[in-house]
Amino acid sequence: MLYAFPVRRLNGAVRSGIALTAFIAVLLVLSAPAQEPPPELPAAPALPAVASIEFRPEILSPWNPALYPAWVRAAGTEDGVLDASAGCWTASAALPPGKGKCWIDLDRGKLAADIALTVLFDAAEGADVAVQLWDDKGQVVTLDLFMNIVEVATELDTLTFIVPLRKYPTVTRIVVRRMTGDVRVFGVVLTPVATEIDQDVEAMLALARELGDPLSPENPLVREVRAIVNQARTATPPVSVREGRPAVGHTESPPPEQLSRNQPAPPALRSPVAAAGLVAYYDFDERFMPEGVVPDKSGKNVALLVAGTPPASVAGVRGLGALFDTGYFKADTNPLVGAGQFSISLWFKTLGPTENYKLAAAAIWGGGNDASGWNVGTHYSEFWADDKAGSLRGEPRWERNGEFLKGEWNHLVVTYDGAHVRETINGRLVFDGKGTGRKAGAGVPMTVGSWNGGFQYKGVMDELRLYNRVLGHDEIQALYGIRHE
């Protein structure tokens, strides 16, 4: 180590100080022990190959594969115009809907990772652009991964989207497709990325025990443990639905008439949740980006697609739930068409329980009795047949009055058996009206979180179930008991 001596600004003293400092430095260097040369560090890993493709005529034709990673086979466009002066591909609003594509072909044998896709584009207000995945047979594997990247890019302030290629092993082409409006695409950047992999439940459980950290409700292990517990419960004596009372050895919950008007029912027995008659079931345990799809867990394949801004995944009443703000979900059918009896059960939590929100709907209404289908909302529920003869409810519309709890989970069940329309809120029967005996009309395809895009709900929703039969008291209590598991 060298030390700096104070130097006075006197000529002789300065020269003497410099000479003395240099002499000490030489002695220190000569007396220092010989040191081994530092070990050689391993070479830095090579950066992953990134494909940057511009949609300009001189770039795409002729195609030069030497400019791109080996996993990029080709790129091109269909319909629209390659504008050399603007340096982009352009598709105008005059084209029919769905006309205009930019595509990139991939060699999946040389690409094992997922892809981060950055799309450099601009679009007119109201334009719609889809990202699709195709296989090598010219078949569409996914119709719209992100439900309009124009809206998503604006909402999330990003132009980069994760394409889950590992989930779709047959995909060989990524397509950026103009659906409507004026669109210009300047280019794309494709970067191989590692994304979440499927977890080995046993290994993760062992790791959780070893670390001892608390688990969030969003942790998939929580759902796995609950599934194991629920399977164990099915070995206990079941509830006798046909006879309308618990099986031997069980204690029945207090009847609803014994509960005060604004007091939620006590926790229900942990009975197996009814599955018979399910025509649609959504637990919202999947995140809605980037797939934009909510699977139907009833086995009837009535999947929901995201419309507008995707609802966020947040903690639900069990597992995850969907937080609605400006977007909603839509199906391609009405699961209750022609039903002479049905039940709708759902959980929701909102800061505006007195607002006129529609939680789920499949109705069309032209005024008066000119209506068909059904809707369930925070103000009231409505049901119509196809004969324009009025509601399925034989009595005047009933509006709720403070039954829902603000900022807390609420459980709503609506049933119709032809003779009665009943509503149960938080385990307590609050309405029992006469029915007309008519069947539910065809209405329109179901939406969740709105009524055909209007009356949009703001809040969290979870565990939406639709049945083609009437749930009994004990089954309703079992569904209400989900909150207390």
N, C-alpha and C positions, 0 to 999 in steps of 0.2 A: 504494500500500500504506500502511495506517495503522500507526503504531507506538504502543505503549502506554508512557507514561512512568510512572515510579514516583511515587506520590502520598503525601505525608506527611499525617497526620491533624492538620493545623493549619488552622484556618478560612481564613485568608488565603491560605496556600500552596495549599490544595485548590482554592479558587476560581481562583487564578492558573493552576494546572495545567490545569483544565478549559478555561479560556478559551484558553490557548495551544494545547491539543490541537485544539480546534474550529477555530482560525484556520489551523493547518497543514493540516487536512483540507480546508478550503475552497480553499486555494491549490493543493493537489494535484489537486482536481477541476477547477478552472478551467484549470490548465496541461496537463491530459491532452489528447492529440490526439483529434479526433472519430473515432468508430468507426462502421463500416458496421453496419447492423442485421443480426443473425444470419439466415442463410438459412432459409427455411421448410422444415421437414422433411416428407417425404411422410406422408400419413395412414397410420396403422397398418392393416394388412389386416384385413378383417372376419373374425371368428371363424367357423369352419364351423358350419352349422346342425346342432344336436343334437336328436334326437327323444327326449323323455322321456314314456313312455306308462304310465299307471296302469291296472291292470285292476280298475276299479270300475264298477258299473252306471251311475252318473251321468256317467262319463267316456266310456264306450263307446257309450252310447245316450242321445240321438242323437250320432252322430259329428260332430265339428266340425273340418273340415280346416284352418281358419284358425289353429288352435293348434299346428300341426305344420309341419315343412319340406315343401316341394312334392313331395319324392320319397317321402313317406309317403302312401299312398292311403287306408288304413283299417287297423283292428285289431279283433280280436274273439276270441271263445272258442267252443269246441265241447265239449259234455258238461261235466260238473262244474257248479259253482254260483258265481255272482258274489255274494259276501258283503258287503253294504253296511256292516254293523256292523264287520267286521274289515278292510274296505278291501282286499280281495284276491279272487282266483279260487281256488276250492278243488276238488280232485278227491280222493275218498276211495279207500282201498284196496279198498272193496267193488266198485268198477268193474272190468269185465273188463280184462285186460292191453291196453295201447295206447289205452284210452279216456281222453280228456281232452286238449284242445289249447288253447294260446294262440297266435294267429298275427298277423303283421304283413304287410300287402301293400305292395309297393314299386313305384314307377314307375322302371324301369331306364333309361328315356330321360333322366331327370333325376338319375341317380345313377351316376357313373362309378367311384367308389372302392370299396374293400372296406369292411367294417363291423366296428367293435368293438362287440360285443353284451354288455351287462351285464345279467344276469338277477337280479332281486331276489326270492329265493324262500327257502322253508324246506321241509324234507322229513323224513319219518320215517326212522329207521335202516333200511337195506336198500332204500330206494326207488330207482327208476331213472327218470331224465329224459333224453330225447334231444332234440337240436337237429337238425331236418330242414330241407331246402331243397326247395321245390316249384316247378313251372313254372305258367304261366297256363292249362294244360290240365288241371290237377288231378293231375299225375303227379309222383311222388317222384323228385327228382334225386339226393339223397344221403339215405340212411336214418338215419344217426347220425354226425354230424360229430365228436363228442367222446367217444363211447362212455361215456355216463352222466355228465352234468355234476355230479351229486351227489358221486360219487367224485372226479372231477377237481377240483372246487372245494375239497374237503377236503384232497386231497393237495397241491395247488399253492397253497392259501390265496388264491384269487381267485374273483371272480364274473364276470370279463370274459373273453370269448372272441373271437378273430379269425375272422370269417366271410369266406372267400375268394370274394366274389361275382364278381370279375373272371374267375375260373377257370370259372364257370358262367354264361354270358351269358343263358341262358333262364330263370334263377331269378327269380321275382317274389314269392315268399312265404317268410318265415322262420317256422318252426313250433317252438314249445317244447312237446314232447309228453310227457305222463306215460305211462310204460310200466307201472310197478307201484308200489304203496305210496301212502301219504298224501302229497299235495303241495299246497303253497300258493304261488301266484305273485302278488307285489304289483305288479310292473311291470317294464319293460325300458327301457334307455337305449341308443340307437343313435347311434354317432358315426362319420362317414366318416373313414377312415384310409388312409394310403399304406403299402403293404407291398412286399416285395421284388419286383422285376420281373425278367423273363427277361433274362439278360445276353447281349450280343453277344460271342461267343467271340473273334473276331479283335480287336475293340476292347479287350477285357480282357487279351488276351495282349500287345498293344502297350503297354497301361498298365503291366502287370507288368514288362515289359522296361525301361520308362522309370523306374519307381520303384525297381526292384531289391530290393524287400522279399522275404524268404523266404515261401513259400506253405505254409499248413497242409495236412495231408492232407484236411481237410474242405472245402477250397476246391474248388468245382466245376471250376476250370480244371485241377486235377490229374487228375481223371477224364477230362476232354476230351483232355489230352495223352496219357494212357495209352491212350485209345481210338485215337488217331492212330497211336501206336506199335504197338498190337496189329494194326491194319489193315496196317501196313507188314510185320509179321511174316508175315502170311498169304501174302506173295509169296515167302517162303523155301520150300525143299523141305519138304513136309509129312511127318508121321510116318505110316508105313504101319501102320494099325491092323489091317487084315485079315490081314496076314502076321505081326503081332506083333513087328515090329522097325522101327527107324528107317529112313527112306528113305536113299538113297545120299547120302553126304556128311555124315551125322550120326553122332555117337558115342553109343552106348547107355549109360544110367546103370548103375552096378554092380547086379547082381542082389541081391535082398533077403537071400539067405542068406549073403552075404559081409559083412553088417553086424552089429555087435555088438548084443546085445539091447536095451540102453538108450541107444544112440547114434542120434540122428536121421540120416536119410539126407542126403547132401550135396545142395546145390542142384541141382534138375533142369534139364534143357534148357528153354529158353523156347519150347516148342512151342505151337502154337495149342490152346487149351482145347477139349476135345470138346464139341460141341453136339448131335450126332445122338442121338436117343432121349431127350432131356430131356422130362420130363413136369411138372417144376416147378423154378423157379430163382429164388432170392431173394438179391440182393446187398446189401439193406438200405441202399442209398444215399439213400433218401428219409427225411426226418424223419417221425415217426409222429404228430405233433400239427401242425395240428388235424385232419387227415384221418382218422387212425386206420386207415390201409390200407397194406399192403405189397404192391406190385404183383408179379405173377409175370412174370419176364423170359423165360420159356420160350416164351411165346405161347399157352400152354394156358389162361390166364385162371383159374388157381387162386390167387386173391388171398387174402392173410391179413388178418384183422381183429384189432384190439387187444382183448384181454380183460383187464379190471382196469386197473391203472395202466400207462400206455403205457411200454414200454421206451424208454430214452433213446438218442439218436443220438450215438455216440462214434467215435473213430478205429478203423477196422477193419483187417483184414489187407490189404485193398485198398479204398480209398475209406472209406466209413463202415460201421460195424457197429452191432448192437443190443445195448445193455446191459440185461440182465434182472435184476429184483430180485423184485418181487411180482406183476408182470403177465406175460402171455405172448401169443402169437398163435394164432388158430384159423382154419381153412379150412372150407369147406362141403362138402368131399369128401375122399376118400382117394385120392391120385394113383396108388397102387400096387395098387389092387383087382385081384385075379385075375392078378397078374404072375407068370409062371413063371420069370423072371429079372429082376434089378434091381440097381441100385447107388445108394448114398446117400453123398454126400460133403459134409463141412462143416468149417469152422474154428471153434475156440472157445478162450477163455482164461478161466481161473477160478482163484481162490485155494483152491478146494476140489475138486481133481480126484479125490479119493478118496471124496467124497460120492456118494450114490446119486441123481444128477441124471438126469432124462430130457431129452435135448436135442431130440428130435422123436419123435412117436408118433402112431399111428392104430390103436390096439389096444383091444379090450375083453377083460377077463379075469374069469372067474367062479370061478377056483380050479382047480388041476390042469390038465387039458387042455381045460377049457371056456373056450376063448379063440379070438380071431380078429384078424388084423391084424399090426402090427409096432411096435416101439419101439427107439430107439437111445439109449443112455445112457452115463454115465461108468463104471458098474460092468460092464455087459454089454449086448448087443443081443439082442432076442428077436423071433421071427417065428412066426406060426401060420397054418394053413389054416382053412377053414370046417368041416372034417369032425370036429373035436374029437379028432383022433388024435394030437395032440402037436405039438411044434415042427417047423419046417422043418429045423432042425438035427438031424442023425442021431446026434450024440454028446451027452453031458451038457453042460449049460450051462458055458461057459467065462467065468471072471471075470478081469478084468485085474489086473495086479500091478505097479503103479508105472510103467506105460508113458507116462502123461501127465505133462507138465511143469507144475509149479505156477507160476501167474502169468505164463506164457508162452503163445504161440500153439501150439495143437496141431491137426494135420490128421488127421481120421478118415475112412476110406473103408470101407464094408461092401458086399460084393458077394455075390450068390446066383445060381447058374446051374442049380439043381436038383440037381447032383451035389456041389457044394461051397458052403460058407459061408466067406468069407475076410474078414479084417479087416487093414487096413493103417493103421499109425499113424506119422505123421511120415515117410512115405516108406518104411517098413519093414514087410514082411509079418510079422505077429505071431501070426496064427491061420489055420489051414487045416483046416476040419472037414468031415465028410461031410454032404451034404444028403439030403433024403428024396424030392425030385422033385415034391412037391406045390406048388400055387400059393398065393400069399399070399391070405389071407382078406379079406373086405370090411371087417372091423373097424368103426371109427367115423371121422368126419371128423378130419383131421389137426390136431394142435396142435404148436406150436413153442415150446420153452422150458418144457414141462411134459408130463405125461401126463394128458390130460383134466382139467387144473387141479390135479393133484397132482404130487408129486416135482419141484417147481418148481426150475428151473435158476437159479443166481446167477452171472452172469459175462457176458462178451461173446461174441457169435456173429456169424459172417459167412460169405458165399459158400455157402449151403445149396443143394445140387443133388440132384435125384432123377431117375434114369434108368430106363427100362423095358428095359434091356439091361445086360450086364456090361462094365465098363470094363477095358481091357487095362492091362498094367503101365506102358507108356509114357504112356498117358492119365492114369493115377493120378499118375505122376511130374510130368506137366505141370500138374496141379491143385496138387500140392505145391509146384511151382515158383512159384506165385503169390506166396508169402511172400517170395521172394527177388528179385522184380522191382524 
